[in-house]
Amino acid sequence: MLVDGRLLHDHARPQAALRTQKPLYRFRWEEFDHPAYSPDLAPSDYHPFQYLKRFLAGQHFPSDDDMQTTVTSLRRGLLRHRHAEISVMV
């Protein structure tokens, strides 16, 4: 179902359905996972955590400090990128 330019597909497995994968790839649409339910996590807060999760997947850090440094630099880079996008729009 297409709603306000968003494709909603409950309980569908787009990663397994070639018929769904092709248009997603062709139109360069970004797919969002269903957010985990949490009363203190707003949907607008969910997207940055998904990006962070994908970025950190499979990485191993020798210490907590190394991991915190990586996450902090990534967060700062994302903030600079978002600020630049907003500046261009204004």
N, C-alpha and C positions, 0 to 999 in steps of 0.2 A: 504494500500500500504506500503510495507517495503522498506525503503530507507536508505542505510548505517547503517543498524542495528536498525533503528528507525521506529516505527509503526506510520504512519500518518493517522489520521481518522478525516477529516473535517466534522463538523456538525453531528458527531456520538455521541451517548450518552453512553459511555462505562460504566458509573455507572448503567445504566438501562439494558444494553444488556449482558445477562449472557454468551453468546457466546464469547464476548470480554473480560469479567471479568476473566474467567477461565485461559486463557493463561497469562494474565497480572499477576495474582496471582502465577501461577505455575512457571513461569520463573523469578519471583521476579522483574519484570520490574517496574520502577517508572513512574508514569503518570504525565505529566506536563500540567497545564492548559494553555490555550492560553493567552499569555501576553497581558496586556492592552496596547493600543497604546499610546505611549508618546514619543515625539521627544527627550526628554532628559533622557530616560531610555533605556539603551542598553539591548539586550536580556541576556547578561552575568550578568547583574545586577538584573535581574528579579527573578532568582531562590532563592537567599537569602531572598528576600522579601516574597516570597510564603511560605518559611519555617517559617519565623517570623509570618506571618499571621496565619498559622495553629497552631503554638505554643501558640499564644495569644488568639486564639478563645475561647470564653466562660469565659475568666478570667476577673475578676473585681479588680481594684486597688483602695485603699482608697485615694490615692493622685497621682498627676503627678510625684512626686519624686519617689514613689514606682514603678511606671510603667517604668520610665527612668532607674532606678537601675536594674530592671529585664531585660530590653532590652539590656542594656550595658553588663551585665554578660553573657547573651545568645550570644551576638555578640563576646565577648572575647573567650567564649568557642568554638564557631564555628571557629574562627581564629586559635585557638590552634589545633583543630581537623584537619583543612585543612593543617596547617603547618606540623603536624605529618604525614599526608598522603603523602605530597610532599616529606618529608625527606625519607620516606620508598621507594619511587619510584626512588630517586636519588642514 
